Amino acid sequence: MLRDWIVNKLTDEEELCRKTLAQQLSISGTLANLLVQRGIRTYDQAKAFFRPEVGLLHDPFLLNDMDKAVERLNRALQQDEKILVYGDYDVDGTTAVALVYKFLQNFSTNIDYYIPDRNDEGYGVSYKGIDFAAENDFKLIIVLDCGIKAIEKVAYAAQRGVDIIICDHHTPDSELPKAVAVLDPKRTDSTYPYGHLSGCGVGFKLVQAFAIQYGISWDKLQPLLDLLAVSIASDIVPITGENRTLMHLGLKQLNASPSMGLKAIMELCELTDTKVTTSDIVFKIGPRINASGRMSSGKEAVELLIANNEETARRKGESIDQYNQLRKDLDKQATEEARKFIDATPTDEQTSSIVVYNQEWNKGVIGIVASRLSEHYYKPAVVLTLSNGFATGSARSVIGFDLYKAIDSCRDLLENFGGHTYAAGLTLRLENIAEFKERFQQYVEIHLKEEQQVPQIEIDAAIHFAEINHAFFSTLQQFAPFGPDNSKPVFVTYNVIDHQHRCRLVGQGNKHIKLDVRDITGGPSMSGIAFNAHDAENTIKYINSGMPFHICYTLEENNFNGKKSIQLMIKDIKIP
């Protein structure tokens, strides 16, 4: 699919900041440009960006109700009450449960955890989970990565003599559950300075607050940060502000001294002899942890993450890896079936959104299928399947379109829904599917802008190859950890040409283009690769003709036989 290139431009005010930063930091104008685009305006902000540290974390007591949460947790520990750590079955929820559970184990043996069954109980706080707590004499439930809309269920828990602390990060409705404490940076009355914590991040703020209140050293918190890094990367929250600091600290912990469970996963992913990055978590570690909740039970993921001996960790890791293989087969099959259905239905092909239903699809993979459909057709996509007599679905969006608002516009047709701008879940009656599809499409048709209907590549800066040297690349690496709102910088170089006839097609089916090019303005030649290049055969014919073309790319380090070099990872090629 052809993509639009959007080269970011600075305002006059931003240009002034760029020049000042370049001078203050003794860096190139291009690197200063990258900082300004990431909201860095001053020397102190740049220092915090390049040197994330514990001291930059916000006071957890700035979260509404944190004092109430800490007081109730302390009372439970002092009175030796049974505490149930309850979380969602996805990777954010299971890491959150593991983190809070491991911390509380330092102070009590009356701790257990609960992960609802995806098929039997569905998302969020369940009546079954509350009944389990009440019948087993749990007096306090700490709910993680869900609960912000569980008004009736929190009330039911109170009737059964069970208190609840909610640690969530999803968008609430106007009414909050009447829990002992509701910790959520997205509350409309929030006093917290950062609104994009993961579910596990909110759980971490709870234990951080407890540690501060009762003089517990940072040493008790630091080993938990690897779990937090996995959560932040996997849940696709912005890597900005406090999340950037937490991600930096978490990756440091993950690479230096991972927990036994995460170490077992890293071994399965062949990541033990390399520096683990955000990308490794997103594409390798996270999906494996997620697979447990998708294919079987999220409880197994928690068992892995809290494992305290190598044999248990290895065994659980292998089991979860098998789930991941099964998940891959099921999501591939469902994606192919969905695409065939859409392509065979002209009305679906012409609409600006996708809503598909198949009662046979596995509930655990529909989120992945929605992502694949959204990427392929570049449209907001909703994928529904049958679960407990209802249509249950996952939705994914395109850049710039608020999916949550689109689904919210159909709330009268829904039994339940929740989520974010780019990802959401929903449940509705089977008889409402047709009307939901129509209403959802109408909303998308009105609110989806023309430029949002074409895949875009945002480009940070136009540069010449002469700028690319080891000093430039070294500073660029300090922009990590990368992720949403702090993406790996994308550059464009115009008018490059084949260098010594070295550009060629490579790989199975000749779908990739190996490039060796030089900038016609001079400077060194650069090598690179374009995976799955658009119209590869015709593109290479043009390149081999010696005519100039444009490339956009990220910069990567290539390590071949112990020799390191800077390589272009080509995102797109354009022929003038």
Steps between C-alpha positions, in 0.01 A plus 500: 500500500631844404566726795510875548819651637444774756818692582458675834565874498588725794321824579704820530493468878611134482777595258635747756492224767683267260785745449531569872502129590757419231731761650438409866542127446772520231304280264403529134198697387336176386529340844368817664212489252415148620493620861269792424259269315483290817395798709847579635545876518757568772838377617347351819237313298773365273701390803198312639438346157853371457553409868179339631537414869298403807489859626287599199209276601188682616377487858249209498285682757404744224266227374148556632413263787857377544497586871182291543650209304820494705313526829266212409786282376699564816199414718457173313865413556495603866189296571627206292195512274495288186577713193408399144698656214262503200596590142410480135617199296713696252869581538435834673269336752715195570819704544308733734377207709849348512656833602258578784493136619881478514520826694235400756669165556765696689243581770242222511433137415124567481525604134350332195422605144210458260482529121149475348442245227473673162222271376309432819520837679604745231689824549527684828363439848264202505231387742672161504825663612323693777321184615835320510641777721200506736477121532872474578498779759693761300427840649681713242530473121758709314366525146759570230464612134118494520212595729447866410149425371414220747240702692253217561770245576673722755164554668444123501843446658413745777180305569712188539739673742787542256683833453650591164789724397490575126824559309400572140609716209200478268261785432227516767137595461361804682419283803778316683459173690459549877817315586725568799733676255493558124849555359482606136698786340218539245243603761336827396598647837854359482774690683776283359744673261528207255198332343646210299612240753441135415280287726814350648634856535207595726563184705864604531400846625296330774796298627729801457265708717488224762880484501530877544240509778666227704867566432561198274816537292508528122689167498165326558350666193786482252474124426137555392587746225561232235132405523405865464712537184324200343164657584580846361638365173228238448205726578618758241473798735703816420872479579506854632536672836480260793449198273833576332676505837328179613575332166866602520533365855303187411712415196811552712366248754385258228843496339702492824301269728166374363265298715513124446173501308602771256845345465333174391300687234812686386679166455213370286521819292881468474545838667746405774812606308368830369378829641122476530313797351141624500456333161612163640231525768228603253570227245651215702452511878156665525319272248619190683373624837175607334455160338426338836190715558395471136528122464460369854517694826679820591570332833780302335664825392498620861642165616786554256559863600514426875704179465780483754693202370651434158332163440147641554580802285638285219199264507246784506690686229493201268128450560426863418719479189281213377192716558664767288550258211134400518401867515697571183319224310156612616549871432643426154198286414250755634674787321491315168130418544418861588689637199328258264161605638578874467645466150194302388259763635513814281308711753756416770790576269362847424423610856739700716484250788495123554260305722512120460343219703569127504380286789777243437796735556699452818432782746866512593623607156237749382705796626793389287269444202355851543854642497590312182182609321548862603859493374411328172197708402604808697158540657364484857414133551268314737518119517222313681452141608254303712555471875243393759212589272630849421710653224834592653749704307826684476556818303811670362544840337716692254729787594313809615151348528342468847352152501370528857275793407369311196398203715366729772262651242336156482490437876121452506553184289773361725499291814850608589801675347831662591840588369720770352525721193653225289375177662175400665284204600122468485210263563154514342195288432502303176187675376679838531796414272342628178393833653838540672677444169283765333532756782873445544553547127294820500713645782825405325376642170437839664807522724778320311704765321616448144868497597427229761385265225844474344798341678750765596865501588592783730852620425699685762758668279659516155874435520803430282719194549787728599321560834496131587808410705568311821459807723160572341392137538624479859286798602206357305517180706448708814151589373399145596289342639281540195126454476178699448561879501874431505539296185836412357595809291419469131714687248464576132782548253400630159669417173712199582646279228627147463862466614719287275204291376461325836123539545318169451200286591553249782307255714235240427290611207728801440276718716780693674739756352862514616624853452843654470443866420662838513365848541543701179615797711807299598604329821536129574302218348253319729369146496150405598210264446133547410297201618187413300555798272198628305516388135853371558571382145413828328666701776833320463486548121472875554777502764733301272446759225710743705221757537454675837228398747396584858519280810367527854658287769610444857861444601605164643823344616612204293735257671657258252790277607579737784515804270244769582361741241204736461230368269188652346178316580291617206134567574404616150643588159355766272575552137469867398 
